[in-house]
Amino acid sequence: MPTYEELVAETAPARIDNYEDYRAVHTRFLELFGRRNKKTAAEAKLMALLGVLIQDYDRRHGLPPDDSTPAERLRFLLDTSGRTAADLLPVFGQRSHVHEALNGKRAIGVDHARKLGELFGMRPGFFI
C-alpha cells in the first residue's frame, strides 16, 4: 500500500488555475471517491486535499459576479464548462440566435432558461 507521501508525489497536487488542471484533479478525486469503503487512510487523506483544491478553484471560477447580465453569465458558463457555442444549438435552434444570446442582443426567455438550466445543471432563474 502506498503511503500518503507517495500518493502526493505521484499526484503532485497544486493550486488549480485552468480547466485542464481542474479536470485532471477532479478525475483523480473521482477515482478515489469510487473506492468508497475500500480506500486506505492515505487515499482518504489525499482525497480530502484534492477536495480542498477543487473547492478553491470553484470559489474562484464557479460563478460570475452578481451584477452580470444573462449574456455574461452564459459566456462565463461556456468558458468554465468546456462547452462551446455549438452546444447551445439545441437550446436556441439557430446559430444566429446563439450568437445573439451570447452577445446580449437576444433576451433569454423562460423556455431558453429552462433548457439552459438542464444543460448546465443550474436553476433557470440564473439565466434571466
Protein Blocks (a to p, Z undefined) as FASTA:
>chain_A
ZZfklmmmmnopacdfbfklmmmmmmmmmmmmmnmmmpcfklmmmmmmmmmmmmmmmmmm
mpccfkbcfklmmmmmmmmnopafklmmmmnopaklmmmmmnopaccdfklmmmmmmmno
pafklmZZ
